[in-house]
Amino acid sequence: MPRFKTVHKGLKLLPIDFDKQLLSGTFEHALCYLVDHELDLCDFHTRYRNSAEGAPAYDPAVLLKIVLLAYSRGIISSRQMEAACRDHVLFMAISGDSQPHFTTLAHFVSSMGDLAAKLFAQVLAVCDRQGLIGREMFAIDGVKLPSNGSKSRSGTRADFIRQAEKMEKAAQAMIERQRQCDKQPEDEAQRAARKLERLQADARQLRAWLNDNTEDRKGAKGRINLSNRTDNESAKMATSKGVIQGYTGVAAVDEKAQIIVEAQAHGTGAEQALLEPIIHATDSLRSPDTCYTADAGYHSRKALEQLEAAGITAFIPDNGYRKRDERYAGQQHHLAKPDPLWDKGPKRISSHCYTPADFHFDPLHKTCTCPAGKTLYGNGSHCLIKGQPAIKFKGALRDCLSCLQRKQCLRTPEKTAARQVAFFLPKAEQDNALSSMRQRIDSSAGREMITRRFATVEPVFGNLRHNKRLNRFILRGRERVDGQWKLYCMTHNIEKLAHRGAWS
């Protein structure tokens, strides 16, 4: 039998040189060099008032290193960060054997505020000096992630008022029942008292929330967005895995080295409203030759007109671009697959009546013939149906009333005298921002830019969500969530610096 050297596992006391644990070319080496030599943390230092009295505080540089290293390892919980500083040699090395309490780490992240944006800008400037930003194409995309908010506590003010009134009536009914009962077992009385106390506390909490939030959240076009009692800046949004209560993390990624040049978190699932702020935030980085790419969710008339007025080149496809692209031929079979939100397949028609396909429409002469061979007369040649031009026809009473196919043609032949049918007409191509973008997308250059967008931005979100295990935001409030999102995107950029050999 062969013999091998003993492998030691478990506890072992060894002298360790922390500096030698940071190997050149690794993320932790680049992180320590960046924080110690490149970043300005004076804004963090001004928060402390213990120069003359008070206990010494943990260095913000140490806390920042711990948080960013933890994010790079997929650790988002402050309790797990504290355990790593106590047990993991690499965390001991970057923190100088500091062991901050998890509340210290949690407060550091949650109270960062706009300082996260300043740190993100400093790291971005370092990436630019290292030549990692090409400014040829910025690809924009977003990801919807759950927040630290309860989806069941969403609704309008009217919904919350009804809930509060219902709780108060239930509490009053319980009080009346207790008054009417002369004797009650002690255990049942205690349970009833605890239930009443919880019910009254929930009602008071709901009333207090209504007093603090006197108006509903306003949405686009005068709509009312649902409020949330745990995190009122988050939103209920639909994803491929169901409906969540969360935020949309948006990122603009440079094509050259997949550096994130801008990161924002918004409490809305409507991506059309998020294009303008992300483009405005990258004005300082944009060159005259920079173009923007985004998916169909960011396509809107208002956004395209603003881009055209500003002279910004963009490639943003509409929802129907895949139907016009032969590369997506055969995608119809995917409609048969189940969808967790809605069925995108063609709706089954329960009625057996004739459909417009059974009528013969001559678009050249604008005439229509019914299945019985009768000619219908036009009763609307310039009308719009759901924004699309259409032409309407109606059967003559002398033909419809005596027709033997009334039961096949009309749903309610006993009530309806004559059949009406409408046909959609092709939209007139107008010289506007929408038509210009459609022509640009359908060109060979536009199709190439769509492919380049996939290859630029999608791997970045794969790195953040899969490798870094970012599956939710643990903070509440848009400012705090935006700071955490920027920290994660900053981690991605530092990882790019390490892989490109900066300071190795």
URKAFEN-V380447 format. One line per field, one symbol per residue. burial: 1 if it has 24 or more other C-alpha atoms within 12 Angstrom, else 0. A space follows every 50 residues. Layout:
BEGIN
burial = ???
END
This chain:
BEGIN
burial = 00000000000000000000010001111111111000101001000000 00000001111111111111111111110111011000111111111111 01011101111111111111111111110001111111111111111110 10111110011011001100100100000000000000000000010011 01100110110000011000000011111111111111000001111111 11111111111111111111111111111001001100011111111111 00110010000111111100100000000000000000000000000000 00010000111000011111100111110000000000011111100001 00100100110000000111111100000000110111111100011011 01111111111011100101111111111111111111111111111110 0110
END
